[in-house]
């Protein structure tokens, strides 16, 4: 379950920011998660909830913003929603494309109490 190591890395980011801002509590953690990131959102939320126990983030609401993958075909320049890495362009049926979004995995925002 690689989501646990990801959750621990997220908590390191949260902890560093909270300490820098002299926070007494983290009330919300908002994460952007791309559909091609390879991370299962439910597993990440579960891992974060477990990792937050007995920390400044223990009561934090965890919000996941799911980002759908989008690609641009290198043959016809069509921009389309990408279901997976093996899907061809729906317009010209070629498979050469550039992924524009969908690989994200980042802390978008935090809400803290001071």
BAZAVEX-9890 format. One record per residue (C-alpha): residue number from 1; residue in three letters; x, y, z. Coordinates in steps of 0.1 Angstrom, whole numbers. Each point is the difference from the previous one (the first is absolute). Layout:
residues N
PT seq type     X     Y     Z
PT NUM  ala     X     Y     Z
...
This chain:
residues 114
PT seq type     X     Y     Z
PT   1  unk     0     0     0
PT   2  unk    21    29   -13
PT   3  unk   -28    24    11
PT   4  unk    14    -2    36
PT   5  unk    34    13   -10
PT   6  unk   -17    27   -21
PT   7  unk   -22     9    30
PT   8  unk    31     3    22
PT   9  unk    17    23   -25
PT  10  unk   -32    22    -1
PT  11  unk     0     2    38
PT  12  unk    37    11    -1
PT  13  unk   -11    29   -23
PT  14  unk   -30     8    22
PT  15  unk    22    -1    32
PT  16  unk    27    22   -15
PT  17  unk   -26    26   -11
PT  18  unk   -19    -1    33
PT  19  unk    32     5    20
PT  20  unk    10    29   -22
PT  21  unk   -34    17     6
PT  22  unk    -1    -8    37
PT  23  unk   -32   -20    -5
PT  24  unk   -17   -17    30
PT  25  unk   -22   -22   -23
PT  26  unk    -4   -10   -36
PT  27  unk   -37    -1    -8
PT  28  unk     1    -8   -37
PT  29  unk    24   -16   -25
PT  30  unk    -9     4   -37
PT  31  unk    18   -22   -25
PT  32  unk    -1     0   -38
PT  33  unk     2   -36   -13
PT  34  unk     2    -7   -37
PT  35  unk   -18   -31   -15
PT  36  unk    34   -12   -15
PT  37  unk    19     5    33
PT  38  unk    -2   -37     9
PT  39  unk   -14     9    34
PT  40  unk   -34   -13    12
PT  41  unk   -18    29    16
PT  42  unk   -18   -21    26
PT  43  unk    32   -17    10
PT  44  unk    18    33     3
PT  45  unk   -28    15    22
PT  46  unk     1   -31    22
PT  47  unk    38     1     3
PT  48  unk    -1    38     8
PT  49  unk   -27    -6    27
PT  50  unk    22   -26    16
PT  51  unk    32    20    -3
PT  52  unk   -17    31    15
PT  53  unk    -7   -17    33
PT  54  unk    16    18    30
PT  55  unk    13    28   -22
PT  56  unk   -10    37    -5
PT  57  unk   -20   -13   -30
PT  58  unk   -20   -26    19
PT  59  unk   -34    18    -5
PT  60  unk     8    13   -35
PT  61  unk   -26    -5   -27
PT  62  unk    16   -16   -30
PT  63  unk   -13    12   -34
PT  64  unk    11   -17   -32
PT  65  unk    -4    20   -33
PT  66  unk     1   -25   -28
PT  67  unk    15    12   -32
PT  68  unk   -11   -18   -31
PT  69  unk    28    -7   -25
PT  70  unk     2    20   -31
PT  71  unk    22    -4   -31
PT  72  unk     8    17   -33
PT  73  unk     5   -22   -30
PT  74  unk    33     5   -18
PT  75  unk   -16    -9   -33
PT  76  unk   -32    21    -2
PT  77  unk     4    23    30
PT  78  unk   -33   -12    15
PT  79  unk    -2     6    38
PT  80  unk   -19   -29    16
PT  81  unk    -7   -16    34
PT  82  unk    24   -29     4
PT  83  unk   -14   -31    17
PT  84  unk    33   -18     3
PT  85  unk    35     1   -15
PT  86  unk    -9   -24   -28
PT  87  unk   -31    18   -14
PT  88  unk     3    13   -35
PT  89  unk   -11    35   -11
PT  90  unk   -38    -2    -5
PT  91  unk     3    22   -31
PT  92  unk    27   -16   -21
PT  93  unk     5   -32    19
PT  94  unk    38     5     3
PT  95  unk    18    -7    32
PT  96  unk    26    28     1
PT  97  unk   -10    27    24
PT  98  unk    13    23    27
PT  99  unk   -16    -2    35
PT 100  unk   -11    34    10
PT 101  unk   -14    -8    34
PT 102  unk   -10   -29    22
PT 103  unk    34   -10    16
PT 104  unk    -4    25    29
PT 105  unk     6   -10    36
PT 106  unk     4    31    21
PT 107  unk   -12    18    31
PT 108  unk   -21    28   -13
PT 109  unk    -9    18    32
PT 110  unk    -2    -3    38
PT 111  unk   -22    16    25
PT 112  unk    15     6    34
PT 113  unk    -8    15    34
PT 114  unk    25    22    17
